[in-house]
Amino acid sequence: MLNTPSENTLVEFDIDAMSEPNTLLRVLEYFALIGVTPCHVKADANADGTQRISVIADGLSQQRAYILAGKINEIFTVNTASYVVKPVEARDDNPGQSDIRMCA
């Protein structure tokens, strides 16, 4: 049975890299090459010359996420790249809770 993309999952990539001007662009290029537009991107520079990048995307299978994380790890300015597949919880229309489904 193939692991197909699901509308009910999000994939969160966590990347630790050197704080270089082109690192974020190189990471996002891999998403563009497979036709995936991330729904959330955050990059924070650290005082030690590194940066932490978080990218959340939907519509990726576990296999595609694994391959994408491997490609990102090959970028010479990236120290580590990992991912987590998260199920999207059912919406209960409670305004007091954050809604991660905004990405879906």
C-alpha positions as CSV (number, residue, x, y, z in Angstrom):
1,M,0.0,0.0,0.0
2,L,1.4,3.4,-1.0
3,N,1.7,6.2,1.5
4,T,-0.2,8.9,-0.3
5,P,-0.5,12.6,0.7
6,S,-3.4,13.2,3.1
7,E,-5.4,16.4,3.5
8,N,-5.4,15.6,7.2
9,T,-1.6,15.9,7.8
10,L,1.0,18.6,8.0
11,V,4.7,18.1,7.8
12,E,6.9,20.3,10.0
13,F,10.5,20.6,9.0
14,D,13.1,21.8,11.6
15,I,16.4,22.9,10.2
16,D,19.5,24.1,12.0
17,A,21.9,25.9,9.7
18,M,24.7,28.4,9.4
19,S,23.3,32.0,9.2
20,E,24.2,32.7,5.6
21,P,22.2,35.0,3.3
22,N,21.3,32.2,0.8
23,T,20.5,29.3,3.2
24,L,16.8,30.0,3.5
25,L,16.5,30.4,-0.3
26,R,18.2,27.1,-0.9
27,V,15.9,25.4,1.6
28,L,12.8,26.8,0.0
29,E,14.0,26.0,-3.5
30,Y,13.6,22.3,-2.8
31,F,9.9,22.9,-2.0
32,A,9.5,24.9,-5.2
33,L,11.1,22.1,-7.3
34,I,8.4,19.6,-6.2
35,G,5.6,22.1,-6.5
36,V,4.8,22.5,-2.8
37,T,4.1,26.0,-1.4
38,P,4.8,26.0,2.4
39,C,2.0,27.4,4.5
40,H,4.3,28.6,7.2
41,V,8.0,29.6,7.2
42,K,10.0,31.0,10.1
43,A,13.7,31.7,10.3
44,D,15.4,32.9,13.5
45,A,19.1,34.0,13.6
46,N,21.1,33.1,16.7
47,A,24.0,35.1,18.2
48,D,26.4,32.2,17.5
49,G,26.1,32.5,13.7
50,T,23.5,29.8,13.2
51,Q,19.9,30.0,12.3
52,R,16.8,27.9,13.0
53,I,14.4,27.4,10.2
54,S,10.9,26.0,10.6
55,V,8.8,25.1,7.5
56,I,5.3,23.7,7.6
57,A,3.8,22.2,4.5
58,D,0.7,20.2,3.7
59,G,0.1,17.7,0.9
60,L,3.3,15.7,1.4
61,S,3.5,12.0,1.9
62,Q,5.8,10.6,4.6
63,Q,8.1,9.2,1.8
64,R,8.2,12.7,0.1
65,A,9.0,14.3,3.4
66,Y,11.8,11.8,4.0
67,I,13.3,12.5,0.6
68,L,12.9,16.3,1.0
69,A,14.6,16.3,4.4
70,G,17.5,14.3,2.9
71,K,17.9,16.8,0.1
72,I,17.9,19.7,2.6
73,N,20.5,17.9,4.7
74,E,22.8,18.0,1.6
75,I,22.9,21.8,1.5
76,F,26.4,22.7,2.6
77,T,25.2,25.4,5.0
78,V,22.7,23.1,6.8
79,N,23.8,21.3,9.9
80,T,20.7,19.2,10.5
81,A,17.2,18.8,9.1
82,S,14.4,16.7,10.5
83,Y,10.7,16.5,10.1
84,V,7.6,15.4,11.9
85,V,4.3,14.4,10.3
86,K,1.4,15.8,12.3
87,P,-2.3,14.9,12.0
88,V,-4.6,17.9,11.7
89,E,-7.2,17.8,14.4
90,A,-10.9,18.3,13.8
91,R,-12.1,21.9,14.0
92,D,-14.3,22.6,16.9
93,D,-14.7,26.4,16.2
94,N,-13.4,27.3,19.6
95,P,-11.8,30.8,19.2
96,G,-9.7,30.2,22.3
97,Q,-7.6,27.5,20.7
98,S,-5.1,27.9,17.9
99,D,-6.1,26.5,14.6
100,I,-3.2,24.7,12.8
101,R,-5.6,23.8,10.0
102,M,-5.1,27.3,8.6
103,C,-2.4,25.7,6.5
104,A,-4.6,23.0,5.0
